[in-house]
């Protein structure tokens, strides 16, 4: 059974998380400096998040479909995204195994992994605020 019971729940959790990332100067400044547009495509349940830092000034967060064209697309099951934010997914391995499918300049995305690592401590708090149980780290 999926961690997320619906697209709405998935979107709400991810939107909360990205808003907190946006409020964190350490993470936000480096993401904005990348000038990337990254789109996360989820399945089981379906979901879509687009993080737009293209203007180099501000991080814009879009939930659901948007006309913004991504530079990098990352597609995965919602449960893989959940495990990622808990710090349980080795992204290069997941890419090689096909658990995450990417399009675009993947090295640029991988370079941002250390930048977003502090979000691993934020994510369980987001889940808790949404009334979801945080599984023990495996």
MODELLER restraints for C-alpha pairs under 7 A, 6 or more apart:
rsr = mdl.restraints
at = mdl.atoms
rsr.add(forms.Gaussian(group=physical.xy_distance, feature=features.Distance(at['CA:2:A'], at['CA:44:A']), mean=6.74, stdev=0.5))
rsr.add(forms.Gaussian(group=physical.xy_distance, feature=features.Distance(at['CA:2:A'], at['CA:79:A']), mean=6.25, stdev=0.5))
rsr.add(forms.Gaussian(group=physical.xy_distance, feature=features.Distance(at['CA:3:A'], at['CA:79:A']), mean=6.06, stdev=0.5))
rsr.add(forms.Gaussian(group=physical.xy_distance, feature=features.Distance(at['CA:4:A'], at['CA:10:A']), mean=5.66, stdev=0.5))
rsr.add(forms.Gaussian(group=physical.xy_distance, feature=features.Distance(at['CA:4:A'], at['CA:45:A']), mean=6.96, stdev=0.5))
rsr.add(forms.Gaussian(group=physical.xy_distance, feature=features.Distance(at['CA:6:A'], at['CA:45:A']), mean=5.83, stdev=0.5))
rsr.add(forms.Gaussian(group=physical.xy_distance, feature=features.Distance(at['CA:7:A'], at['CA:45:A']), mean=5.43, stdev=0.5))
rsr.add(forms.Gaussian(group=physical.xy_distance, feature=features.Distance(at['CA:7:A'], at['CA:46:A']), mean=5.68, stdev=0.5))
rsr.add(forms.Gaussian(group=physical.xy_distance, feature=features.Distance(at['CA:7:A'], at['CA:47:A']), mean=5.62, stdev=0.5))
rsr.add(forms.Gaussian(group=physical.xy_distance, feature=features.Distance(at['CA:10:A'], at['CA:47:A']), mean=6.85, stdev=0.5))
rsr.add(forms.Gaussian(group=physical.xy_distance, feature=features.Distance(at['CA:11:A'], at['CA:47:A']), mean=6.54, stdev=0.5))
rsr.add(forms.Gaussian(group=physical.xy_distance, feature=features.Distance(at['CA:11:A'], at['CA:63:A']), mean=6.54, stdev=0.5))
rsr.add(forms.Gaussian(group=physical.xy_distance, feature=features.Distance(at['CA:13:A'], at['CA:126:A']), mean=6.64, stdev=0.5))
rsr.add(forms.Gaussian(group=physical.xy_distance, feature=features.Distance(at['CA:13:A'], at['CA:127:A']), mean=6.85, stdev=0.5))
rsr.add(forms.Gaussian(group=physical.xy_distance, feature=features.Distance(at['CA:16:A'], at['CA:126:A']), mean=6.73, stdev=0.5))
rsr.add(forms.Gaussian(group=physical.xy_distance, feature=features.Distance(at['CA:17:A'], at['CA:123:A']), mean=6.28, stdev=0.5))
rsr.add(forms.Gaussian(group=physical.xy_distance, feature=features.Distance(at['CA:17:A'], at['CA:126:A']), mean=6.41, stdev=0.5))
rsr.add(forms.Gaussian(group=physical.xy_distance, feature=features.Distance(at['CA:21:A'], at['CA:27:A']), mean=6.27, stdev=0.5))
rsr.add(forms.Gaussian(group=physical.xy_distance, feature=features.Distance(at['CA:21:A'], at['CA:28:A']), mean=6.24, stdev=0.5))
rsr.add(forms.Gaussian(group=physical.xy_distance, feature=features.Distance(at['CA:21:A'], at['CA:119:A']), mean=6.71, stdev=0.5))
rsr.add(forms.Gaussian(group=physical.xy_distance, feature=features.Distance(at['CA:22:A'], at['CA:28:A']), mean=5.03, stdev=0.5))
rsr.add(forms.Gaussian(group=physical.xy_distance, feature=features.Distance(at['CA:22:A'], at['CA:59:A']), mean=6.59, stdev=0.5))
rsr.add(forms.Gaussian(group=physical.xy_distance, feature=features.Distance(at['CA:27:A'], at['CA:115:A']), mean=5.63, stdev=0.5))
rsr.add(forms.Gaussian(group=physical.xy_distance, feature=features.Distance(at['CA:27:A'], at['CA:116:A']), mean=5.96, stdev=0.5))
rsr.add(forms.Gaussian(group=physical.xy_distance, feature=features.Distance(at['CA:30:A'], at['CA:115:A']), mean=6.87, stdev=0.5))
rsr.add(forms.Gaussian(group=physical.xy_distance, feature=features.Distance(at['CA:31:A'], at['CA:53:A']), mean=6.82, stdev=0.5))
rsr.add(forms.Gaussian(group=physical.xy_distance, feature=features.Distance(at['CA:32:A'], at['CA:53:A']), mean=4.80, stdev=0.5))
rsr.add(forms.Gaussian(group=physical.xy_distance, feature=features.Distance(at['CA:32:A'], at['CA:56:A']), mean=5.10, stdev=0.5))
rsr.add(forms.Gaussian(group=physical.xy_distance, feature=features.Distance(at['CA:32:A'], at['CA:57:A']), mean=6.37, stdev=0.5))
rsr.add(forms.Gaussian(group=physical.xy_distance, feature=features.Distance(at['CA:32:A'], at['CA:58:A']), mean=6.21, stdev=0.5))
rsr.add(forms.Gaussian(group=physical.xy_distance, feature=features.Distance(at['CA:32:A'], at['CA:59:A']), mean=6.02, stdev=0.5))
rsr.add(forms.Gaussian(group=physical.xy_distance, feature=features.Distance(at['CA:33:A'], at['CA:56:A']), mean=5.45, stdev=0.5))
rsr.add(forms.Gaussian(group=physical.xy_distance, feature=features.Distance(at['CA:35:A'], at['CA:53:A']), mean=4.73, stdev=0.5))
rsr.add(forms.Gaussian(group=physical.xy_distance, feature=features.Distance(at['CA:35:A'], at['CA:54:A']), mean=4.08, stdev=0.5))
rsr.add(forms.Gaussian(group=physical.xy_distance, feature=features.Distance(at['CA:35:A'], at['CA:55:A']), mean=6.23, stdev=0.5))
rsr.add(forms.Gaussian(group=physical.xy_distance, feature=features.Distance(at['CA:35:A'], at['CA:56:A']), mean=5.15, stdev=0.5))
rsr.add(forms.Gaussian(group=physical.xy_distance, feature=features.Distance(at['CA:36:A'], at['CA:52:A']), mean=6.45, stdev=0.5))
rsr.add(forms.Gaussian(group=physical.xy_distance, feature=features.Distance(at['CA:36:A'], at['CA:53:A']), mean=5.32, stdev=0.5))
rsr.add(forms.Gaussian(group=physical.xy_distance, feature=features.Distance(at['CA:36:A'], at['CA:54:A']), mean=5.26, stdev=0.5))
rsr.add(forms.Gaussian(group=physical.xy_distance, feature=features.Distance(at['CA:36:A'], at['CA:71:A']), mean=6.28, stdev=0.5))
rsr.add(forms.Gaussian(group=physical.xy_distance, feature=features.Distance(at['CA:37:A'], at['CA:50:A']), mean=6.99, stdev=0.5))
rsr.add(forms.Gaussian(group=physical.xy_distance, feature=features.Distance(at['CA:37:A'], at['CA:51:A']), mean=5.62, stdev=0.5))
rsr.add(forms.Gaussian(group=physical.xy_distance, feature=features.Distance(at['CA:37:A'], at['CA:52:A']), mean=4.36, stdev=0.5))
rsr.add(forms.Gaussian(group=physical.xy_distance, feature=features.Distance(at['CA:37:A'], at['CA:53:A']), mean=5.78, stdev=0.5))
rsr.add(forms.Gaussian(group=physical.xy_distance, feature=features.Distance(at['CA:37:A'], at['CA:54:A']), mean=5.98, stdev=0.5))
rsr.add(forms.Gaussian(group=physical.xy_distance, feature=features.Distance(at['CA:37:A'], at['CA:70:A']), mean=4.83, stdev=0.5))
rsr.add(forms.Gaussian(group=physical.xy_distance, feature=features.Distance(at['CA:37:A'], at['CA:71:A']), mean=5.20, stdev=0.5))
rsr.add(forms.Gaussian(group=physical.xy_distance, feature=features.Distance(at['CA:37:A'], at['CA:72:A']), mean=6.47, stdev=0.5))
rsr.add(forms.Gaussian(group=physical.xy_distance, feature=features.Distance(at['CA:38:A'], at['CA:50:A']), mean=5.75, stdev=0.5))
rsr.add(forms.Gaussian(group=physical.xy_distance, feature=features.Distance(at['CA:38:A'], at['CA:51:A']), mean=5.26, stdev=0.5))
rsr.add(forms.Gaussian(group=physical.xy_distance, feature=features.Distance(at['CA:38:A'], at['CA:52:A']), mean=6.56, stdev=0.5))
rsr.add(forms.Gaussian(group=physical.xy_distance, feature=features.Distance(at['CA:38:A'], at['CA:70:A']), mean=5.37, stdev=0.5))
rsr.add(forms.Gaussian(group=physical.xy_distance, feature=features.Distance(at['CA:38:A'], at['CA:71:A']), mean=6.04, stdev=0.5))
rsr.add(forms.Gaussian(group=physical.xy_distance, feature=features.Distance(at['CA:38:A'], at['CA:72:A']), mean=4.83, stdev=0.5))
rsr.add(forms.Gaussian(group=physical.xy_distance, feature=features.Distance(at['CA:38:A'], at['CA:73:A']), mean=5.85, stdev=0.5))
rsr.add(forms.Gaussian(group=physical.xy_distance, feature=features.Distance(at['CA:39:A'], at['CA:49:A']), mean=5.67, stdev=0.5))
rsr.add(forms.Gaussian(group=physical.xy_distance, feature=features.Distance(at['CA:39:A'], at['CA:50:A']), mean=4.21, stdev=0.5))
rsr.add(forms.Gaussian(group=physical.xy_distance, feature=features.Distance(at['CA:39:A'], at['CA:51:A']), mean=6.25, stdev=0.5))
rsr.add(forms.Gaussian(group=physical.xy_distance, feature=features.Distance(at['CA:39:A'], at['CA:70:A']), mean=5.71, stdev=0.5))
rsr.add(forms.Gaussian(group=physical.xy_distance, feature=features.Distance(at['CA:39:A'], at['CA:72:A']), mean=6.32, stdev=0.5))
rsr.add(forms.Gaussian(group=physical.xy_distance, feature=features.Distance(at['CA:39:A'], at['CA:73:A']), mean=4.82, stdev=0.5))
rsr.add(forms.Gaussian(group=physical.xy_distance, feature=features.Distance(at['CA:39:A'], at['CA:74:A']), mean=6.23, stdev=0.5))
rsr.add(forms.Gaussian(group=physical.xy_distance, feature=features.Distance(at['CA:40:A'], at['CA:48:A']), mean=5.70, stdev=0.5))
rsr.add(forms.Gaussian(group=physical.xy_distance, feature=features.Distance(at['CA:40:A'], at['CA:49:A']), mean=5.15, stdev=0.5))
rsr.add(forms.Gaussian(group=physical.xy_distance, feature=features.Distance(at['CA:40:A'], at['CA:50:A']), mean=6.24, stdev=0.5))
rsr.add(forms.Gaussian(group=physical.xy_distance, feature=features.Distance(at['CA:40:A'], at['CA:73:A']), mean=5.98, stdev=0.5))
rsr.add(forms.Gaussian(group=physical.xy_distance, feature=features.Distance(at['CA:40:A'], at['CA:74:A']), mean=4.91, stdev=0.5))
rsr.add(forms.Gaussian(group=physical.xy_distance, feature=features.Distance(at['CA:40:A'], at['CA:75:A']), mean=5.88, stdev=0.5))
rsr.add(forms.Gaussian(group=physical.xy_distance, feature=features.Distance(at['CA:41:A'], at['CA:47:A']), mean=5.97, stdev=0.5))
rsr.add(forms.Gaussian(group=physical.xy_distance, feature=features.Distance(at['CA:41:A'], at['CA:48:A']), mean=4.79, stdev=0.5))
rsr.add(forms.Gaussian(group=physical.xy_distance, feature=features.Distance(at['CA:41:A'], at['CA:49:A']), mean=6.77, stdev=0.5))
rsr.add(forms.Gaussian(group=physical.xy_distance, feature=features.Distance(at['CA:41:A'], at['CA:74:A']), mean=6.08, stdev=0.5))
rsr.add(forms.Gaussian(group=physical.xy_distance, feature=features.Distance(at['CA:41:A'], at['CA:75:A']), mean=4.53, stdev=0.5))
rsr.add(forms.Gaussian(group=physical.xy_distance, feature=features.Distance(at['CA:41:A'], at['CA:76:A']), mean=6.44, stdev=0.5))
rsr.add(forms.Gaussian(group=physical.xy_distance, feature=features.Distance(at['CA:42:A'], at['CA:48:A']), mean=6.05, stdev=0.5))
rsr.add(forms.Gaussian(group=physical.xy_distance, feature=features.Distance(at['CA:42:A'], at['CA:75:A']), mean=5.88, stdev=0.5))
rsr.add(forms.Gaussian(group=physical.xy_distance, feature=features.Distance(at['CA:42:A'], at['CA:76:A']), mean=5.26, stdev=0.5))
rsr.add(forms.Gaussian(group=physical.xy_distance, feature=features.Distance(at['CA:42:A'], at['CA:77:A']), mean=5.31, stdev=0.5))
rsr.add(forms.Gaussian(group=physical.xy_distance, feature=features.Distance(at['CA:42:A'], at['CA:78:A']), mean=5.21, stdev=0.5))
rsr.add(forms.Gaussian(group=physical.xy_distance, feature=features.Distance(at['CA:43:A'], at['CA:76:A']), mean=6.43, stdev=0.5))
rsr.add(forms.Gaussian(group=physical.xy_distance, feature=features.Distance(at['CA:43:A'], at['CA:77:A']), mean=4.73, stdev=0.5))
rsr.add(forms.Gaussian(group=physical.xy_distance, feature=features.Distance(at['CA:43:A'], at['CA:78:A']), mean=5.73, stdev=0.5))
rsr.add(forms.Gaussian(group=physical.xy_distance, feature=features.Distance(at['CA:44:A'], at['CA:77:A']), mean=5.85, stdev=0.5))
rsr.add(forms.Gaussian(group=physical.xy_distance, feature=features.Distance(at['CA:44:A'], at['CA:78:A']), mean=6.01, stdev=0.5))
rsr.add(forms.Gaussian(group=physical.xy_distance, feature=features.Distance(at['CA:45:A'], at['CA:78:A']), mean=6.51, stdev=0.5))
rsr.add(forms.Gaussian(group=physical.xy_distance, feature=features.Distance(at['CA:47:A'], at['CA:64:A']), mean=6.60, stdev=0.5))
rsr.add(forms.Gaussian(group=physical.xy_distance, feature=features.Distance(at['CA:48:A'], at['CA:63:A']), mean=6.11, stdev=0.5))
rsr.add(forms.Gaussian(group=physical.xy_distance, feature=features.Distance(at['CA:48:A'], at['CA:64:A']), mean=4.78, stdev=0.5))
rsr.add(forms.Gaussian(group=physical.xy_distance, feature=features.Distance(at['CA:48:A'], at['CA:65:A']), mean=6.60, stdev=0.5))
rsr.add(forms.Gaussian(group=physical.xy_distance, feature=features.Distance(at['CA:49:A'], at['CA:62:A']), mean=5.73, stdev=0.5))
rsr.add(forms.Gaussian(group=physical.xy_distance, feature=features.Distance(at['CA:49:A'], at['CA:63:A']), mean=4.83, stdev=0.5))
rsr.add(forms.Gaussian(group=physical.xy_distance, feature=features.Distance(at['CA:49:A'], at['CA:64:A']), mean=5.97, stdev=0.5))
rsr.add(forms.Gaussian(group=physical.xy_distance, feature=features.Distance(at['CA:50:A'], at['CA:61:A']), mean=5.91, stdev=0.5))
rsr.add(forms.Gaussian(group=physical.xy_distance, feature=features.Distance(at['CA:50:A'], at['CA:62:A']), mean=5.00, stdev=0.5))
rsr.add(forms.Gaussian(group=physical.xy_distance, feature=features.Distance(at['CA:50:A'], at['CA:63:A']), mean=6.59, stdev=0.5))
rsr.add(forms.Gaussian(group=physical.xy_distance, feature=features.Distance(at['CA:51:A'], at['CA:59:A']), mean=6.78, stdev=0.5))
rsr.add(forms.Gaussian(group=physical.xy_distance, feature=features.Distance(at['CA:51:A'], at['CA:60:A']), mean=5.84, stdev=0.5))
rsr.add(forms.Gaussian(group=physical.xy_distance, feature=features.Distance(at['CA:51:A'], at['CA:61:A']), mean=4.88, stdev=0.5))
rsr.add(forms.Gaussian(group=physical.xy_distance, feature=features.Distance(at['CA:51:A'], at['CA:62:A']), mean=6.48, stdev=0.5))
rsr.add(forms.Gaussian(group=physical.xy_distance, feature=features.Distance(at['CA:52:A'], at['CA:59:A']), mean=5.68, stdev=0.5))
rsr.add(forms.Gaussian(group=physical.xy_distance, feature=features.Distance(at['CA:52:A'], at['CA:60:A']), mean=4.97, stdev=0.5))
rsr.add(forms.Gaussian(group=physical.xy_distance, feature=features.Distance(at['CA:52:A'], at['CA:61:A']), mean=6.40, stdev=0.5))
rsr.add(forms.Gaussian(group=physical.xy_distance, feature=features.Distance(at['CA:53:A'], at['CA:59:A']), mean=4.77, stdev=0.5))
rsr.add(forms.Gaussian(group=physical.xy_distance, feature=features.Distance(at['CA:53:A'], at['CA:60:A']), mean=6.50, stdev=0.5))
rsr.add(forms.Gaussian(group=physical.xy_distance, feature=features.Distance(at['CA:71:A'], at['CA:104:A']), mean=5.87, stdev=0.5))
rsr.add(forms.Gaussian(group=physical.xy_distance, feature=features.Distance(at['CA:72:A'], at['CA:103:A']), mean=5.59, stdev=0.5))
rsr.add(forms.Gaussian(group=physical.xy_distance, feature=features.Distance(at['CA:72:A'], at['CA:104:A']), mean=4.54, stdev=0.5))
rsr.add(forms.Gaussian(group=physical.xy_distance, feature=features.Distance(at['CA:72:A'], at['CA:105:A']), mean=6.37, stdev=0.5))
rsr.add(forms.Gaussian(group=physical.xy_distance, feature=features.Distance(at['CA:73:A'], at['CA:102:A']), mean=5.39, stdev=0.5))
rsr.add(forms.Gaussian(group=physical.xy_distance, feature=features.Distance(at['CA:73:A'], at['CA:103:A']), mean=5.05, stdev=0.5))
rsr.add(forms.Gaussian(group=physical.xy_distance, feature=features.Distance(at['CA:73:A'], at['CA:104:A']), mean=6.57, stdev=0.5))
rsr.add(forms.Gaussian(group=physical.xy_distance, feature=features.Distance(at['CA:74:A'], at['CA:100:A']), mean=6.54, stdev=0.5))
rsr.add(forms.Gaussian(group=physical.xy_distance, feature=features.Distance(at['CA:74:A'], at['CA:101:A']), mean=5.75, stdev=0.5))
rsr.add(forms.Gaussian(group=physical.xy_distance, feature=features.Distance(at['CA:74:A'], at['CA:102:A']), mean=4.52, stdev=0.5))
rsr.add(forms.Gaussian(group=physical.xy_distance, feature=features.Distance(at['CA:74:A'], at['CA:103:A']), mean=6.72, stdev=0.5))
rsr.add(forms.Gaussian(group=physical.xy_distance, feature=features.Distance(at['CA:75:A'], at['CA:100:A']), mean=5.65, stdev=0.5))
rsr.add(forms.Gaussian(group=physical.xy_distance, feature=features.Distance(at['CA:75:A'], at['CA:101:A']), mean=5.07, stdev=0.5))
rsr.add(forms.Gaussian(group=physical.xy_distance, feature=features.Distance(at['CA:75:A'], at['CA:102:A']), mean=6.24, stdev=0.5))
rsr.add(forms.Gaussian(group=physical.xy_distance, feature=features.Distance(at['CA:76:A'], at['CA:99:A']), mean=6.22, stdev=0.5))
rsr.add(forms.Gaussian(group=physical.xy_distance, feature=features.Distance(at['CA:76:A'], at['CA:100:A']), mean=4.89, stdev=0.5))
rsr.add(forms.Gaussian(group=physical.xy_distance, feature=features.Distance(at['CA:76:A'], at['CA:101:A']), mean=6.54, stdev=0.5))
rsr.add(forms.Gaussian(group=physical.xy_distance, feature=features.Distance(at['CA:83:A'], at['CA:89:A']), mean=6.03, stdev=0.5))
rsr.add(forms.Gaussian(group=physical.xy_distance, feature=features.Distance(at['CA:85:A'], at['CA:120:A']), mean=5.21, stdev=0.5))
rsr.add(forms.Gaussian(group=physical.xy_distance, feature=features.Distance(at['CA:85:A'], at['CA:123:A']), mean=6.14, stdev=0.5))
rsr.add(forms.Gaussian(group=physical.xy_distance, feature=features.Distance(at['CA:86:A'], at['CA:120:A']), mean=5.41, stdev=0.5))
rsr.add(forms.Gaussian(group=physical.xy_distance, feature=features.Distance(at['CA:86:A'], at['CA:123:A']), mean=6.83, stdev=0.5))
rsr.add(forms.Gaussian(group=physical.xy_distance, feature=features.Distance(at['CA:87:A'], at['CA:120:A']), mean=5.83, stdev=0.5))
rsr.add(forms.Gaussian(group=physical.xy_distance, feature=features.Distance(at['CA:94:A'], at['CA:100:A']), mean=5.52, stdev=0.5))
rsr.add(forms.Gaussian(group=physical.xy_distance, feature=features.Distance(at['CA:95:A'], at['CA:101:A']), mean=6.02, stdev=0.5))
rsr.add(forms.Gaussian(group=physical.xy_distance, feature=features.Distance(at['CA:124:A'], at['CA:134:A']), mean=5.94, stdev=0.5))
rsr.add(forms.Gaussian(group=physical.xy_distance, feature=features.Distance(at['CA:127:A'], at['CA:133:A']), mean=6.81, stdev=0.5))
rsr.add(forms.Gaussian(group=physical.xy_distance, feature=features.Distance(at['CA:127:A'], at['CA:134:A']), mean=6.60, stdev=0.5))
rsr.add(forms.Gaussian(group=physical.xy_distance, feature=features.Distance(at['CA:128:A'], at['CA:134:A']), mean=6.84, stdev=0.5))
